[in-house]
Amino acid sequence: MSAEQAHGWLTWGRARGATGAWLGGGEPTLRSDLPTLVRAARRLGYEDVVVQTNGLRLSYAAYADALVRAGL
């Protein structure tokens, strides 16, 4: 899914009252734009943002920090 499509789905969900966003399928941490998507979900007003991951890339401190700063 492109970044534009992901943003579109996040916007669509919030417009319909969704309060939680689940980012998963495949391995979401392979997306270099994952922090941007998390940040977008928070800005749209999602109360809960969850990433389902095998966690391997979270061993890279800079990447994990970027996700935390984005609101994960």
CHARMM-style PDB file with segment names, atoms N, HN, CA, C and O in Angstrom:
ATOM      1  N   MET     1       0.844  -1.163   0.000  1.00  0.00      PROA
ATOM      2  CA  MET     1       0.000   0.000   0.000  1.00  0.00      PROA
ATOM      3  C   MET     1       0.897   1.237   0.000  1.00  0.00      PROA
ATOM      4  O   MET     1       1.881   1.308   0.736  1.00  0.00      PROA
ATOM      5  N   SER     2       0.546   2.186  -0.820  1.00  0.00      PROA
ATOM      6  HN  SER     2      -0.254   2.129  -1.418  1.00  0.00      PROA
ATOM      7  CA  SER     2       1.335   3.418  -0.866  1.00  0.00      PROA
ATOM      8  C   SER     2       1.054   4.270   0.370  1.00  0.00      PROA
ATOM      9  O   SER     2       0.064   4.063   1.072  1.00  0.00      PROA
ATOM     10  N   ALA     3       1.939   5.225   0.619  1.00  0.00      PROA
ATOM     11  HN  ALA     3       2.743   5.393   0.048  1.00  0.00      PROA
ATOM     12  CA  ALA     3       1.734   6.149   1.738  1.00  0.00      PROA
ATOM     13  C   ALA     3       0.438   6.929   1.556  1.00  0.00      PROA
ATOM     14  O   ALA     3      -0.295   7.160   2.517  1.00  0.00      PROA
ATOM     15  N   GLU     4       0.163   7.329   0.334  1.00  0.00      PROA
ATOM     16  HN  GLU     4       0.759   7.142  -0.447  1.00  0.00      PROA
ATOM     17  CA  GLU     4      -1.074   8.072   0.037  1.00  0.00      PROA
ATOM     18  C   GLU     4      -2.304   7.220   0.354  1.00  0.00      PROA
ATOM     19  O   GLU     4      -3.268   7.718   0.935  1.00  0.00      PROA
ATOM     20  N   GLN     5      -2.277   5.956  -0.020  1.00  0.00      PROA
ATOM     21  HN  GLN     5      -1.494   5.551  -0.493  1.00  0.00      PROA
ATOM     22  CA  GLN     5      -3.399   5.065   0.281  1.00  0.00      PROA
ATOM     23  C   GLN     5      -3.569   4.881   1.782  1.00  0.00      PROA
ATOM     24  O   GLN     5      -4.690   4.905   2.289  1.00  0.00      PROA
ATOM     25  N   ALA     6      -2.460   4.698   2.495  1.00  0.00      PROA
ATOM     26  HN  ALA     6      -1.549   4.679   2.084  1.00  0.00      PROA
ATOM     27  CA  ALA     6      -2.518   4.519   3.946  1.00  0.00      PROA
ATOM     28  C   ALA     6      -3.119   5.747   4.618  1.00  0.00      PROA
ATOM     29  O   ALA     6      -3.969   5.617   5.499  1.00  0.00      PROA
ATOM     30  N   HSD     7      -2.689   6.929   4.213  1.00  0.00      PROA
ATOM     31  HN  HSD     7      -1.999   7.035   3.497  1.00  0.00      PROA
ATOM     32  CA  HSD     7      -3.250   8.164   4.766  1.00  0.00      PROA
ATOM     33  C   HSD     7      -4.742   8.249   4.458  1.00  0.00      PROA
ATOM     34  O   HSD     7      -5.538   8.671   5.297  1.00  0.00      PROA
ATOM     35  N   GLY     8      -5.106   7.845   3.252  1.00  0.00      PROA
ATOM     36  HN  GLY     8      -4.459   7.502   2.571  1.00  0.00      PROA
ATOM     37  CA  GLY     8      -6.517   7.851   2.867  1.00  0.00      PROA
ATOM     38  C   GLY     8      -7.357   6.948   3.758  1.00  0.00      PROA
ATOM     39  O   GLY     8      -8.449   7.334   4.177  1.00  0.00      PROA
ATOM     40  N   TRP     9      -6.863   5.756   4.051  1.00  0.00      PROA
ATOM     41  HN  TRP     9      -5.977   5.442   3.710  1.00  0.00      PROA
ATOM     42  CA  TRP     9      -7.596   4.832   4.923  1.00  0.00      PROA
ATOM     43  C   TRP     9      -7.675   5.365   6.346  1.00  0.00      PROA
ATOM     44  O   TRP     9      -8.708   5.229   7.002  1.00  0.00      PROA
ATOM     45  N   LEU    10      -6.597   5.969   6.828  1.00  0.00      PROA
ATOM     46  HN  LEU    10      -5.758   6.079   6.295  1.00  0.00      PROA
ATOM     47  CA  LEU    10      -6.626   6.559   8.170  1.00  0.00      PROA
ATOM     48  C   LEU    10      -7.672   7.669   8.249  1.00  0.00      PROA
ATOM     49  O   LEU    10      -8.431   7.750   9.214  1.00  0.00      PROA
ATOM     50  N   THR    11      -7.704   8.512   7.234  1.00  0.00      PROA
ATOM     51  HN  THR    11      -7.088   8.446   6.449  1.00  0.00      PROA
ATOM     52  CA  THR    11      -8.681   9.599   7.182  1.00  0.00      PROA
ATOM     53  C   THR    11     -10.097   9.044   7.091  1.00  0.00      PROA
ATOM     54  O   THR    11     -10.998   9.521   7.780  1.00  0.00      PROA
ATOM     55  N   TRP    12     -10.292   8.055   6.257  1.00  0.00      PROA
ATOM     56  HN  TRP    12      -9.560   7.667   5.697  1.00  0.00      PROA
ATOM     57  CA  TRP    12     -11.598   7.416   6.081  1.00  0.00      PROA
ATOM     58  C   TRP    12     -12.097   6.840   7.405  1.00  0.00      PROA
ATOM     59  O   TRP    12     -13.259   7.027   7.768  1.00  0.00      PROA
ATOM     60  N   GLY    13     -11.232   6.150   8.114  1.00  0.00      PROA
ATOM     61  HN  GLY    13     -10.289   5.998   7.819  1.00  0.00      PROA
ATOM     62  CA  GLY    13     -11.616   5.536   9.383  1.00  0.00      PROA
ATOM     63  C   GLY    13     -12.027   6.560  10.426  1.00  0.00      PROA
ATOM     64  O   GLY    13     -13.044   6.391  11.098  1.00  0.00      PROA
ATOM     65  N   ARG    14     -11.241   7.621  10.564  1.00  0.00      PROA
ATOM     66  HN  ARG    14     -10.415   7.758  10.018  1.00  0.00      PROA
ATOM     67  CA  ARG    14     -11.579   8.655  11.552  1.00  0.00      PROA
ATOM     68  C   ARG    14     -12.885   9.333  11.211  1.00  0.00      PROA
ATOM     69  O   ARG    14     -13.680   9.638  12.100  1.00  0.00      PROA
ATOM     70  N   ALA    15     -13.119   9.576   9.915  1.00  0.00      PROA
ATOM     71  HN  ALA    15     -12.473   9.328   9.192  1.00  0.00      PROA
ATOM     72  CA  ALA    15     -14.371  10.219   9.494  1.00  0.00      PROA
ATOM     73  C   ALA    15     -15.585   9.368   9.858  1.00  0.00      PROA
ATOM     74  O   ALA    15     -16.700   9.879   9.965  1.00  0.00      PROA
ATOM     75  N   ARG    16     -15.363   8.080  10.045  1.00  0.00      PROA
ATOM     76  HN  ARG    16     -14.457   7.666   9.958  1.00  0.00      PROA
ATOM     77  CA  ARG    16     -16.452   7.167  10.395  1.00  0.00      PROA
ATOM     78  C   ARG    16     -16.449   6.793  11.875  1.00  0.00      PROA
ATOM     79  O   ARG    16     -17.171   5.888  12.293  1.00  0.00      PROA
ATOM     80  N   GLY    17     -15.637   7.491  12.662  1.00  0.00      PROA
ATOM     81  HN  GLY    17     -15.050   8.226  12.322  1.00  0.00      PROA
ATOM     82  CA  GLY    17     -15.671   7.324  14.103  1.00  0.00      PROA
ATOM     83  C   GLY    17     -14.666   6.366  14.705  1.00  0.00      PROA
ATOM     84  O   GLY    17     -14.715   6.111  15.909  1.00  0.00      PROA
ATOM     85  N   ALA    18     -13.762   5.828  13.916  1.00  0.00      PROA
ATOM     86  HN  ALA    18     -13.722   6.035  12.938  1.00  0.00      PROA
ATOM     87  CA  ALA    18     -12.752   4.922  14.475  1.00  0.00      PROA
ATOM     88  C   ALA    18     -11.856   5.686  15.448  1.00  0.00      PROA
ATOM     89  O   ALA    18     -11.478   6.828  15.185  1.00  0.00      PROA
ATOM     90  N   THR    19     -11.523   5.059  16.559  1.00  0.00      PROA
ATOM     91  HN  THR    19     -11.830   4.132  16.772  1.00  0.00      PROA
ATOM     92  CA  THR    19     -10.640   5.690  17.547  1.00  0.00      PROA
ATOM     93  C   THR    19      -9.325   4.932  17.702  1.00  0.00      PROA
ATOM     94  O   THR    19      -8.426   5.388  18.408  1.00  0.00      PROA
ATOM     95  N   GLY    20      -9.210   3.787  17.052  1.00  0.00      PROA
ATOM     96  HN  GLY    20      -9.940   3.417  16.478  1.00  0.00      PROA
ATOM     97  CA  GLY    20      -7.994   2.993  17.118  1.00  0.00      PROA
ATOM     98  C   GLY    20      -7.510   2.649  15.721  1.00  0.00      PROA
ATOM     99  O   GLY    20      -8.307   2.371  14.826  1.00  0.00      PROA
ATOM    100  N   ALA    21      -6.209   2.670  15.547  1.00  0.00      PROA
ATOM    101  HN  ALA    21      -5.561   2.896  16.275  1.00  0.00      PROA
ATOM    102  CA  ALA    21      -5.598   2.305  14.264  1.00  0.00      PROA
ATOM    103  C   ALA    21      -4.634   1.146  14.496  1.00  0.00      PROA
ATOM    104  O   ALA    21      -3.790   1.199  15.390  1.00  0.00      PROA
ATOM    105  N   TRP    22      -4.765   0.113  13.695  1.00  0.00      PROA
ATOM    106  HN  TRP    22      -5.451   0.069  12.969  1.00  0.00      PROA
ATOM    107  CA  TRP    22      -3.877  -1.048  13.745  1.00  0.00      PROA
ATOM    108  C   TRP    22      -3.053  -1.028  12.476  1.00  0.00      PROA
ATOM    109  O   TRP    22      -3.601  -1.043  11.374  1.00  0.00      PROA
ATOM    110  N   LEU    23      -1.743  -0.996  12.625  1.00  0.00      PROA
ATOM    111  HN  LEU    23      -1.298  -0.985  13.520  1.00  0.00      PROA
ATOM    112  CA  LEU    23      -0.839  -1.004  11.478  1.00  0.00      PROA
ATOM    113  C   LEU    23      -0.103  -2.337  11.494  1.00  0.00      PROA
ATOM    114  O   LEU    23       0.742  -2.582  12.355  1.00  0.00      PROA
ATOM    115  N   GLY    24      -0.425  -3.170  10.557  1.00  0.00      PROA
ATOM    116  HN  GLY    24      -1.111  -2.971   9.858  1.00  0.00      PROA
ATOM    117  CA  GLY    24       0.173  -4.491  10.515  1.00  0.00      PROA
ATOM    118  C   GLY    24       0.040  -5.079   9.125  1.00  0.00      PROA
ATOM    119  O   GLY    24      -0.248  -4.371   8.160  1.00  0.00      PROA
ATOM    120  N   GLY    25       0.248  -6.364   9.035  1.00  0.00      PROA
ATOM    121  HN  GLY    25       0.482  -6.939   9.819  1.00  0.00      PROA
ATOM    122  CA  GLY    25       0.194  -7.033   7.747  1.00  0.00      PROA
ATOM    123  C   GLY    25       1.578  -7.014   7.125  1.00  0.00      PROA
ATOM    124  O   GLY    25       2.179  -5.953   6.954  1.00  0.00      PROA
ATOM    125  N   GLY    26       2.067  -8.168   6.794  1.00  0.00      PROA
ATOM    126  HN  GLY    26       1.579  -9.030   6.933  1.00  0.00      PROA
ATOM    127  CA  GLY    26       3.458  -8.206   6.349  1.00  0.00      PROA
ATOM    128  C   GLY    26       4.321  -7.813   7.537  1.00  0.00      PROA
ATOM    129  O   GLY    26       4.119  -8.320   8.640  1.00  0.00      PROA
ATOM    130  N   GLU    27       5.246  -6.950   7.336  1.00  0.00      PROA
ATOM    131  HN  GLU    27       5.410  -6.539   6.440  1.00  0.00      PROA
ATOM    132  CA  GLU    27       6.084  -6.439   8.436  1.00  0.00      PROA
ATOM    133  C   GLU    27       6.118  -4.921   8.328  1.00  0.00      PROA
ATOM    134  O   GLU    27       6.887  -4.378   7.535  1.00  0.00      PROA
ATOM    135  N   PRO    28       5.289  -4.222   9.120  1.00  0.00      PROA
ATOM    136  CA  PRO    28       5.165  -2.773   8.968  1.00  0.00      PROA
ATOM    137  C   PRO    28       6.450  -2.000   9.239  1.00  0.00      PROA
ATOM    138  O   PRO    28       6.612  -0.897   8.718  1.00  0.00      PROA
ATOM    139  N   THR    29       7.367  -2.540  10.036  1.00  0.00      PROA
ATOM    140  HN  THR    29       7.235  -3.436  10.459  1.00  0.00      PROA
ATOM    141  CA  THR    29       8.601  -1.789  10.305  1.00  0.00      PROA
ATOM    142  C   THR    29       9.530  -1.759   9.098  1.00  0.00      PROA
ATOM    143  O   THR    29      10.552  -1.073   9.134  1.00  0.00      PROA
ATOM    144  N   LEU    30       9.206  -2.481   8.038  1.00  0.00      PROA
ATOM    145  HN  LEU    30       8.377  -3.038   8.009  1.00  0.00      PROA
ATOM    146  CA  LEU    30       9.986  -2.380   6.804  1.00  0.00      PROA
ATOM    147  C   LEU    30       9.649  -1.094   6.047  1.00  0.00      PROA
ATOM    148  O   LEU    30      10.361  -0.699   5.123  1.00  0.00      PROA
ATOM    149  N   ARG    31       8.561  -0.455   6.451  1.00  0.00      PROA
ATOM    150  HN  ARG    31       7.983  -0.776   7.201  1.00  0.00      PROA
ATOM    151  CA  ARG    31       8.177   0.815   5.824  1.00  0.00      PROA
ATOM    152  C   ARG    31       9.013   1.930   6.427  1.00  0.00      PROA
ATOM    153  O   ARG    31       9.002   2.128   7.642  1.00  0.00      PROA
ATOM    154  N   SER    32       9.728   2.647   5.601  1.00  0.00      PROA
ATOM    155  HN  SER    32       9.737   2.486   4.614  1.00  0.00      PROA
ATOM    156  CA  SER    32      10.505   3.781   6.109  1.00  0.00      PROA
ATOM    157  C   SER    32       9.590   4.911   6.566  1.00  0.00      PROA
ATOM    158  O   SER    32      10.005   5.770   7.344  1.00  0.00      PROA
ATOM    159  N   ASP    33       8.336   4.916   6.082  1.00  0.00      PROA
ATOM    160  HN  ASP    33       7.998   4.219   5.450  1.00  0.00      PROA
ATOM    161  CA  ASP    33       7.392   5.969   6.442  1.00  0.00      PROA
ATOM    162  C   ASP    33       6.493   5.600   7.628  1.00  0.00      PROA
ATOM    163  O   ASP    33       5.521   6.305   7.901  1.00  0.00      PROA
ATOM    164  N   LEU    34       6.801   4.511   8.332  1.00  0.00      PROA
ATOM    165  HN  LEU    34       7.591   3.939   8.110  1.00  0.00      PROA
ATOM    166  CA  LEU    34       5.954   4.118   9.454  1.00  0.00      PROA
ATOM    167  C   LEU    34       5.843   5.213  10.515  1.00  0.00      PROA
ATOM    168  O   LEU    34       4.734   5.477  10.978  1.00  0.00      PROA
ATOM    169  N   PRO    35       6.936   5.862  10.923  1.00  0.00      PROA
ATOM    170  CA  PRO    35       6.767   6.963  11.886  1.00  0.00      PROA
ATOM    171  C   PRO    35       5.837   8.065  11.360  1.00  0.00      PROA
ATOM    172  O   PRO    35       5.068   8.646  12.127  1.00  0.00      PROA
ATOM    173  N   THR    36       5.905   8.344  10.085  1.00  0.00      PROA
ATOM    174  HN  THR    36       6.529   7.872   9.462  1.00  0.00      PROA
ATOM    175  CA  THR    36       5.022   9.352   9.487  1.00  0.00      PROA
ATOM    176  C   THR    36       3.569   8.911   9.568  1.00  0.00      PROA
ATOM    177  O   THR    36       2.693   9.732   9.840  1.00  0.00      PROA
ATOM    178  N   LEU    37       3.296   7.635   9.336  1.00  0.00      PROA
ATOM    179  HN  LEU    37       4.008   6.968   9.115  1.00  0.00      PROA
ATOM    180  CA  LEU    37       1.927   7.125   9.424  1.00  0.00      PROA
ATOM    181  C   LEU    37       1.412   7.166  10.858  1.00  0.00      PROA
ATOM    182  O   LEU    37       0.252   7.498  11.097  1.00  0.00      PROA
ATOM    183  N   VAL    38       2.275   6.828  11.805  1.00  0.00      PROA
ATOM    184  HN  VAL    38       3.218   6.558  11.611  1.00  0.00      PROA
ATOM    185  CA  VAL    38       1.886   6.903  13.218  1.00  0.00      PROA
ATOM    186  C   VAL    38       1.556   8.346  13.580  1.00  0.00      PROA
ATOM    187  O   VAL    38       0.538   8.613  14.219  1.00  0.00      PROA
ATOM    188  N   ARG    39       2.406   9.267  13.176  1.00  0.00      PROA
ATOM    189  HN  ARG    39       3.233   9.051  12.657  1.00  0.00      PROA
ATOM    190  CA  ARG    39       2.184  10.681  13.454  1.00  0.00      PROA
ATOM    191  C   ARG    39       0.877  11.160  12.824  1.00  0.00      PROA
ATOM    192  O   ARG    39       0.124  11.910  13.444  1.00  0.00      PROA
ATOM    193  N   ALA    40       0.612  10.727  11.596  1.00  0.00      PROA
ATOM    194  HN  ALA    40       1.224  10.118  11.092  1.00  0.00      PROA
ATOM    195  CA  ALA    40      -0.628  11.117  10.916  1.00  0.00      PROA
ATOM    196  C   ALA    40      -1.849  10.587  11.665  1.00  0.00      PROA
ATOM    197  O   ALA    40      -2.850  11.290  11.805  1.00  0.00      PROA
ATOM    198  N   ALA    41      -1.763   9.355  12.143  1.00  0.00      PROA
ATOM    199  HN  ALA    41      -0.950   8.784  12.030  1.00  0.00      PROA
ATOM    200  CA  ALA    41      -2.877   8.780  12.895  1.00  0.00      PROA
ATOM    201  C   ALA    41      -3.135   9.588  14.160  1.00  0.00      PROA
ATOM    202  O   ALA    41      -4.288   9.859  14.496  1.00  0.00      PROA
ATOM    203  N   ARG    42      -2.091   9.970  14.855  1.00  0.00      PROA
ATOM    204  HN  ARG    42      -1.154   9.750  14.583  1.00  0.00      PROA
ATOM    205  CA  ARG    42      -2.247  10.780  16.071  1.00  0.00      PROA
ATOM    206  C   ARG    42      -2.847  12.146  15.746  1.00  0.00      PROA
ATOM    207  O   ARG    42      -3.732  12.625  16.455  1.00  0.00      PROA
ATOM    208  N   ARG    43      -2.374  12.759  14.692  1.00  0.00      PROA
ATOM    209  HN  ARG    43      -1.655  12.370  14.116  1.00  0.00      PROA
ATOM    210  CA  ARG    43      -2.890  14.087  14.299  1.00  0.00      PROA
ATOM    211  C   ARG    43      -4.355  14.019  13.900  1.00  0.00      PROA
ATOM    212  O   ARG    43      -5.108  14.972  14.105  1.00  0.00      PROA
ATOM    213  N   LEU    44      -4.754  12.896  13.332  1.00  0.00      PROA
ATOM    214  HN  LEU    44      -4.143  12.123  13.165  1.00  0.00      PROA
ATOM    215  CA  LEU    44      -6.161  12.719  12.965  1.00  0.00      PROA
ATOM    216  C   LEU    44      -7.045  12.468  14.182  1.00  0.00      PROA
ATOM    217  O   LEU    44      -8.270  12.543  14.091  1.00  0.00      PROA
ATOM    218  N   GLY    45      -6.427  12.171  15.314  1.00  0.00      PROA
ATOM    219  HN  GLY    45      -5.432  12.110  15.389  1.00  0.00      PROA
ATOM    220  CA  GLY    45      -7.196  11.987  16.537  1.00  0.00      PROA
ATOM    221  C   GLY    45      -7.364  10.558  17.001  1.00  0.00      PROA
ATOM    222  O   GLY    45      -8.162  10.295  17.901  1.00  0.00      PROA
ATOM    223  N   TYR    46      -6.634   9.632  16.412  1.00  0.00      PROA
ATOM    224  HN  TYR    46      -5.986   9.846  15.681  1.00  0.00      PROA
ATOM    225  CA  TYR    46      -6.704   8.252  16.897  1.00  0.00      PROA
ATOM    226  C   TYR    46      -6.156   8.190  18.313  1.00  0.00      PROA
ATOM    227  O   TYR    46      -5.053   8.663  18.585  1.00  0.00      PROA
ATOM    228  N   GLU    47      -6.939   7.601  19.214  1.00  0.00      PROA
ATOM    229  HN  GLU    47      -7.835   7.217  18.993  1.00  0.00      PROA
ATOM    230  CA  GLU    47      -6.532   7.473  20.610  1.00  0.00      PROA
ATOM    231  C   GLU    47      -5.533   6.335  20.791  1.00  0.00      PROA
ATOM    232  O   GLU    47      -4.587   6.452  21.570  1.00  0.00      PROA
ATOM    233  N   ASP    48      -5.742   5.251  20.081  1.00  0.00      PROA
ATOM    234  HN  ASP    48      -6.511   5.156  19.449  1.00  0.00      PROA
ATOM    235  CA  ASP    48      -4.875   4.079  20.163  1.00  0.00      PROA
ATOM    236  C   ASP    48      -4.260   3.815  18.796  1.00  0.00      PROA
ATOM    237  O   ASP    48      -4.971   3.712  17.796  1.00  0.00      PROA
ATOM    238  N   VAL    49      -2.948   3.708  18.758  1.00  0.00      PROA
ATOM    239  HN  VAL    49      -2.370   3.791  19.570  1.00  0.00      PROA
ATOM    240  CA  VAL    49      -2.244   3.342  17.533  1.00  0.00      PROA
ATOM    241  C   VAL    49      -1.383   2.134  17.883  1.00  0.00      PROA
ATOM    242  O   VAL    49      -0.514   2.209  18.751  1.00  0.00      PROA
ATOM    243  N   VAL    50      -1.634   1.025  17.202  1.00  0.00      PROA
ATOM    244  HN  VAL    50      -2.340   0.964  16.497  1.00  0.00      PROA
ATOM    245  CA  VAL    50      -0.966  -0.234  17.488  1.00  0.00      PROA
ATOM    246  C   VAL    50      -0.218  -0.693  16.247  1.00  0.00      PROA
ATOM    247  O   VAL    50      -0.747  -0.653  15.137  1.00  0.00      PROA
ATOM    248  N   VAL    51       1.012  -1.129  16.448  1.00  0.00      PROA
ATOM    249  HN  VAL    51       1.443  -1.162  17.350  1.00  0.00      PROA
ATOM    250  CA  VAL    51       1.792  -1.717  15.362  1.00  0.00      PROA
ATOM    251  C   VAL    51       2.028  -3.179  15.714  1.00  0.00      PROA
ATOM    252  O   VAL    51       2.588  -3.496  16.764  1.00  0.00      PROA
ATOM    253  N   GLN    52       1.594  -4.066  14.821  1.00  0.00      PROA
ATOM    254  HN  GLN    52       1.139  -3.809  13.968  1.00  0.00      PROA
ATOM    255  CA  GLN    52       1.857  -5.488  15.003  1.00  0.00      PROA
ATOM    256  C   GLN    52       3.110  -5.819  14.214  1.00  0.00      PROA
ATOM    257  O   GLN    52       3.134  -5.711  12.988  1.00  0.00      PROA
ATOM    258  N   THR    53       4.151  -6.223  14.932  1.00  0.00      PROA
ATOM    259  HN  THR    53       4.131  -6.311  15.928  1.00  0.00      PROA
ATOM    260  CA  THR    53       5.456  -6.419  14.309  1.00  0.00      PROA
ATOM    261  C   THR    53       6.178  -7.595  14.949  1.00  0.00      PROA
ATOM    262  O   THR    53       5.872  -7.986  16.076  1.00  0.00      PROA
ATOM    263  N   ASN    54       7.123  -8.144  14.234  1.00  0.00      PROA
ATOM    264  HN  ASN    54       7.372  -7.826  13.319  1.00  0.00      PROA
ATOM    265  CA  ASN    54       7.979  -9.160  14.851  1.00  0.00      PROA
ATOM    266  C   ASN    54       9.050  -8.496  15.708  1.00  0.00      PROA
ATOM    267  O   ASN    54       9.784  -9.178  16.424  1.00  0.00      PROA
ATOM    268  N   GLY    55       9.143  -7.167  15.641  1.00  0.00      PROA
ATOM    269  HN  GLY    55       8.546  -6.613  15.060  1.00  0.00      PROA
ATOM    270  CA  GLY    55       9.997  -6.395  16.527  1.00  0.00      PROA
ATOM    271  C   GLY    55      11.463  -6.321  16.157  1.00  0.00      PROA
ATOM    272  O   GLY    55      12.219  -5.616  16.825  1.00  0.00      PROA
ATOM    273  N   LEU    56      11.890  -7.010  15.134  1.00  0.00      PROA
ATOM    274  HN  LEU    56      11.276  -7.582  14.591  1.00  0.00      PROA
ATOM    275  CA  LEU    56      13.314  -7.059  14.814  1.00  0.00      PROA
ATOM    276  C   LEU    56      13.914  -5.673  14.576  1.00  0.00      PROA
ATOM    277  O   LEU    56      14.981  -5.359  15.104  1.00  0.00      PROA
ATOM    278  N   ARG    57      13.243  -4.860  13.796  1.00  0.00      PROA
ATOM    279  HN  ARG    57      12.377  -5.116  13.367  1.00  0.00      PROA
ATOM    280  CA  ARG    57      13.804  -3.538  13.483  1.00  0.00      PROA
ATOM    281  C   ARG    57      13.767  -2.604  14.689  1.00  0.00      PROA
ATOM    282  O   ARG    57      14.458  -1.585  14.702  1.00  0.00      PROA
ATOM    283  N   LEU    58      12.973  -2.940  15.696  1.00  0.00      PROA
ATOM    284  HN  LEU    58      12.412  -3.768  15.685  1.00  0.00      PROA
ATOM    285  CA  LEU    58      12.917  -2.108  16.893  1.00  0.00      PROA
ATOM    286  C   LEU    58      14.215  -2.187  17.696  1.00  0.00      PROA
ATOM    287  O   LEU    58      14.409  -1.413  18.634  1.00  0.00      PROA
ATOM    288  N   SER    59      15.097  -3.107  17.340  1.00  0.00      PROA
ATOM    289  HN  SER    59      14.939  -3.736  16.578  1.00  0.00      PROA
ATOM    290  CA  SER    59      16.401  -3.192  18.002  1.00  0.00      PROA
ATOM    291  C   SER    59      17.317  -2.043  17.576  1.00  0.00      PROA
ATOM    292  O   SER    59      18.362  -1.824  18.189  1.00  0.00      PROA
ATOM    293  N   TYR    60      16.933  -1.316  16.536  1.00  0.00      PROA
ATOM    294  HN  TYR    60      16.085  -1.494  16.038  1.00  0.00      PROA
ATOM    295  CA  TYR    60      17.678  -0.139  16.106  1.00  0.00      PROA
ATOM    296  C   TYR    60      17.129   1.063  16.872  1.00  0.00      PROA
ATOM    297  O   TYR    60      16.009   1.509  16.625  1.00  0.00      PROA
ATOM    298  N   ALA    61      17.918   1.575  17.791  1.00  0.00      PROA
ATOM    299  HN  ALA    61      18.828   1.212  17.991  1.00  0.00      PROA
ATOM    300  CA  ALA    61      17.460   2.617  18.706  1.00  0.00      PROA
ATOM    301  C   ALA    61      16.903   3.841  17.988  1.00  0.00      PROA
ATOM    302  O   ALA    61      15.889   4.391  18.415  1.00  0.00      PROA
ATOM    303  N   ALA    62      17.533   4.270  16.928  1.00  0.00      PROA
ATOM    304  HN  ALA    62      18.357   3.823  16.580  1.00  0.00      PROA
ATOM    305  CA  ALA    62      17.068   5.466  16.221  1.00  0.00      PROA
ATOM    306  C   ALA    62      15.676   5.248  15.639  1.00  0.00      PROA
ATOM    307  O   ALA    62      14.840   6.151  15.674  1.00  0.00      PROA
ATOM    308  N   TYR    63      15.427   4.061  15.106  1.00  0.00      PROA
ATOM    309  HN  TYR    63      16.107   3.328  15.077  1.00  0.00      PROA
ATOM    310  CA  TYR    63      14.115   3.763  14.532  1.00  0.00      PROA
ATOM    311  C   TYR    63      13.062   3.677  15.635  1.00  0.00      PROA
ATOM    312  O   TYR    63      11.975   4.239  15.499  1.00  0.00      PROA
ATOM    313  N   ALA    64      13.370   2.994  16.703  1.00  0.00      PROA
ATOM    314  HN  ALA    64      14.253   2.538  16.814  1.00  0.00      PROA
ATOM    315  CA  ALA    64      12.442   2.883  17.832  1.00  0.00      PROA
ATOM    316  C   ALA    64      12.146   4.260  18.420  1.00  0.00      PROA
ATOM    317  O   ALA    64      10.997   4.559  18.747  1.00  0.00      PROA
ATOM    318  N   ASP    65      13.166   5.094  18.555  1.00  0.00      PROA
ATOM    319  HN  ASP    65      14.099   4.851  18.289  1.00  0.00      PROA
ATOM    320  CA  ASP    65      12.966   6.459  19.064  1.00  0.00      PROA
ATOM    321  C   ASP    65      12.063   7.268  18.142  1.00  0.00      PROA
ATOM    322  O   ASP    65      11.222   8.033  18.613  1.00  0.00      PROA
ATOM    323  N   ALA    66      12.234   7.103  16.819  1.00  0.00      PROA
ATOM    324  HN  ALA    66      12.917   6.482  16.437  1.00  0.00      PROA
ATOM    325  CA  ALA    66      11.395   7.825  15.869  1.00  0.00      PROA
ATOM    326  C   ALA    66       9.935   7.424  16.028  1.00  0.00      PROA
ATOM    327  O   ALA    66       9.052   8.277  15.933  1.00  0.00      PROA
ATOM    328  N   LEU    67       9.666   6.156  16.265  1.00  0.00      PROA
ATOM    329  HN  LEU    67      10.384   5.464  16.342  1.00  0.00      PROA
ATOM    330  CA  LEU    67       8.293   5.700  16.472  1.00  0.00      PROA
ATOM    331  C   LEU    67       7.710   6.271  17.762  1.00  0.00      PROA
ATOM    332  O   LEU    67       6.547   6.672  17.800  1.00  0.00      PROA
ATOM    333  N   VAL    68       8.508   6.306  18.796  1.00  0.00      PROA
ATOM    334  HN  VAL    68       9.454   5.981  18.765  1.00  0.00      PROA
ATOM    335  CA  VAL    68       8.044   6.864  20.080  1.00  0.00      PROA
ATOM    336  C   VAL    68       7.753   8.358  19.916  1.00  0.00      PROA
ATOM    337  O   VAL    68       6.718   8.841  20.376  1.00  0.00      PROA
ATOM    338  N   ARG    69       8.649   9.084  19.271  1.00  0.00      PROA
ATOM    339  HN  ARG    69       9.490   8.692  18.897  1.00  0.00      PROA
ATOM    340  CA  ARG    69       8.422  10.522  19.054  1.00  0.00      PROA
ATOM    341  C   ARG    69       7.196  10.781  18.204  1.00  0.00      PROA
ATOM    342  O   ARG    69       6.545  11.815  18.351  1.00  0.00      PROA
ATOM    343  N   ALA    70       6.866   9.833  17.300  1.00  0.00      PROA
ATOM    344  HN  ALA    70       7.395   8.993  17.181  1.00  0.00      PROA
ATOM    345  CA  ALA    70       5.694   9.978  16.446  1.00  0.00      PROA
ATOM    346  C   ALA    70       4.394   9.715  17.188  1.00  0.00      PROA
ATOM    347  O   ALA    70       3.318  10.069  16.704  1.00  0.00      PROA
ATOM    348  N   GLY    71       4.485   9.093  18.366  1.00  0.00      PROA
ATOM    349  HN  GLY    71       5.359   8.805  18.759  1.00  0.00      PROA
ATOM    350  CA  GLY    71       3.287   8.882  19.158  1.00  0.00      PROA
ATOM    351  C   GLY    71       2.887   7.439  19.353  1.00  0.00      PROA
ATOM    352  O   GLY    71       1.761   7.164  19.767  1.00  0.00      PROA
ATOM    353  N   LEU    72       3.771   6.521  19.067  1.00  0.00      PROA
ATOM    354  HN  LEU    72       4.685   6.744  18.730  1.00  0.00      PROA
ATOM    355  CA  LEU    72       3.439   5.106  19.241  1.00  0.00      PROA
ATOM    356  C   LEU    72       3.515   4.720  20.688  1.00  0.00      PROA
ATOM    357  OT1 LEU    72       3.269   3.564  21.032  1.00  0.00      PROA
TER     358      LEU     72
END
